[in-house]
């Protein structure tokens, strides 16, 4: 199961993973079963990693990329720490609404509420939401707006992340269901933070942003940690 999940997020299609199992493994399964595994364990691990407290640079970059779900425009919005390269939070939705961005910032604050600087593009809805979301903690958050249409460049670190995502999703025409897209993109967040060494820092982002110590099989360790937390009763 873990091999299938890892191959998928490294760019292998569901049907090619199925063919691989037919060739090299004693037991086989359909591409539909593989997709169910990906959804199940992406959601399981995602709930665990969303609960982690982070050691970030206190500077975040926010951006969004457009995609398609059942032929409709949809958006992947994410928040990245440019120093550790850790994707702090992400959301997949049909519209870039105030509620979606508020919920994204809320998750960021749960992980690290002491954010000093936020860099976004020129999308107007960010301005009020940034001020309202972070001002209550007694610190004036510095909001840097980069307007690409005026030749001011892009939010470079998060744009590189989006290029990686496009490289992975180029073999997919579109997502068929929103709930499936949310699970898959949560899984990619886990893969990016914990299972893919970043070339620029020569480390896995989680090594700089969290106190976790994972072994060679990071997917398996994360599943074990997620199940342990799920089974632990609240004190």
Long-range contacts (C-beta under 8 A, 24 or more apart in sequence): 1-37, 1-41, 2-217, 2-219, 2-220, 2-223, 4-34, 4-37, 4-38, 5-37, 5-38, 5-41, 5-42, 5-187, 5-219, 6-191, 6-195, 6-219, 8-34, 8-38, 9-168, 9-187, 9-188, 9-191, 9-195, 10-191, 11-167, 11-168, 11-171, 13-171, 35-180, 38-183, 38-184, 38-187, 39-180, 39-183, 39-184, 39-187, 41-187, 41-219, 41-223, 42-183, 42-184, 42-186, 42-187, 42-190, 43-183, 43-186, 44-223, 44-226, 44-227, 44-230, 45-187, 45-190, 45-219, 45-222, 45-223, 45-226, 46-183, 46-186, 46-187, 46-189, 46-190, 47-226, 47-230, 48-222, 48-225, 48-226, 48-229, 48-230, 49-189, 49-190, 49-193, 49-194, 49-222, 50-89, 50-107, 50-110, 50-111, 51-229, 52-111, 52-210, 52-212, 53-111, 53-112, 53-210, 54-81, 54-86, 54-88, 54-111, 54-112, 54-209, 54-210, 55-84, 55-112, 55-208, 55-209, 55-210, 55-211, 56-81, 56-83, 56-84, 56-86, 56-88, 56-111, 56-112, 56-115, 56-209, 57-81, 57-82, 57-83, 57-84, 58-112, 58-114, 58-115, 58-116, 58-117, 59-83, 59-115, 59-116, 59-117, 59-118, 59-119, 60-88, 60-108, 60-115, 60-117, 60-118, 60-119, 61-118, 61-119, 61-120, 61-155, 61-157, 61-158, 62-104, 62-118, 62-119, 62-120, 62-126, 62-155, 62-158, 63-120, 63-121, 63-154, 63-155, 63-158, 63-159, 63-162, 64-96, 64-123, 65-162, 65-165, 65-166, 67-92, 67-169, 67-174, 67-175, 67-181, 68-173, 68-174, 68-175, 69-94, 69-174, 69-175, 69-176, 69-177, 69-178, 69-181, 70-174, 70-175, 70-176, 70-177, 71-174, 74-175, 74-178, 74-181, 76-162, 76-165, 76-185, 77-101, 77-104, 78-158, 78-161, 78-189, 79-104, 79-105, 79-108, 80-157, 80-158, 80-161, 81-205, 81-209, 82-157, 82-158, 83-208, 84-201, 84-205, 84-208, 84-209, 85-157, 85-198, 85-200, 85-201, 85-205, 85-208, 86-193, 86-205, 86-206, 86-208, 86-209, 86-210, 87-161, 87-189, 87-192, 87-193, 87-205, 88-112, 90-185, 90-186, 90-189, 92-178, 92-181, 92-182, 92-185, 93-178, 94-178, 96-123, 96-125, 97-125, 98-125, 98-129, 101-125, 101-126, 101-129, 102-129, 102-133, 105-129, 105-130, 105-133, 105-134, 106-133, 109-133, 109-134, 113-137, 114-139, 115-141, 116-141, 116-142, 117-141, 117-142, 117-143, 117-144, 118-142, 118-143, 118-144, 119-144, 119-145, 119-146, 119-155, 120-144, 120-145, 120-146, 120-155, 121-145, 121-146, 121-147, 121-148, 121-154, 121-155, 122-146, 122-147, 122-148, 122-149, 122-150, 161-192, 164-192, 190-222, 194-218, 194-222, 195-219
